[in-house]
Amino acid sequence: MFNLPKFIIRVVGFSFLIWVLLSTIVPQATLKFTHKDIQTNSFQQLSYPYSSIVSPSSLEITNSDVYYIIGHPDDEVMFFAPSLLELLKSKHNNRVHIVCFSKGDAVDPSMGKIRSTELINSARILGVQESDVHILDKYQDGMDITWEKADIGASLSTLIKDNSILITFDEQGVSKHPNHISLYHGVRSFFENYLKRRSAKSRLYVLKSLNFWEKYSFTLLTNVELFVDLISKHFLSNILKLNVNVSFFNQVSKESPPTIRFYSDLNMLSVSYAAMAYGHFSQMVWFRYGWLVFSRYLTYNHLIQLK
């Protein structure tokens, strides 16, 4: 009767340990043996060197104002934490903003102030300054509510700087939430018809929605990608001198849009857990704990650039 739950627990636990090895122990140990500053204990920067797992390895989002455009308080953690934490690392020299289009008061208006405060607390845990958190109160949160593109564009035009990076949901909204989908259409319209014409260096990225099995695979699929990447970098490239791309999940078509994949390590995941479980405590009902255990979005983000 209890064999299946025990089996699932063993699989999840073993997968998590493998993930810690691939995402954290190996990259951080490699950095300590290869980084000149760490080896000499003489540091040129104000922050300690930190490993990153990003594909492509040369991150294009640097020295920029980056705006995460979300629908509700907690979206920044539940869906965007891996890329947000990576882009906040001092070596990238980005300034990250959060633009939240509702106060999350669908249940009751009294929750609006609570959840707004929780978003600020969560942002502080993640490393985003309170002055860079913008909470809009004119948009109603709800599963049966859509927001107009023109209204979204008008709101963004007062907040977004020229030559900025915008990051939001894709056309499926991760969970098919109508508020998320509204943001995709509104942000895309704002970018194409306004921001791109004003500032050619601006870029728009959307978070790829994962299918059900991938969404709740936690570290299983991530382990496959990280293992293949490790073998490719350290064995095929360095030993056999082969420059090949063997990732099972990379797009093959040359016509595919540019993408960036972000992978969290144990340190980043710990911050995500704190931001969600402590920062957004009002949202920690029973099924949220299942999300923390099984969601792949806490360890992996796939951003697609829209041209």
Protein Blocks (a to p, Z undefined) as FASTA:
>chain_A
ZZmmmmmmmmmmmmmmmmmmmmmmmmmmmmmmmmmklmnopafbfbdcdddddddfbdfb
ghiacddddfbehjlmmmmmmmmmmmmpmklopacddddfbehimmpmklmmmmmmmmmm
mmmmnopafklpccdfkbccdfkbccdfklmmmmmmmmmcghiacddddfkoonopaklm
mmmmmmmmmmmmmmmmmmmkbccdddddddfklmmnommmmmmmmmmmmmmmmmmmmmno
pacdfbfkbcfblkbccdddddddfklmmmmmmmmmmmmmmlmcfklmmmmmmmmklmoc
cddddZZ
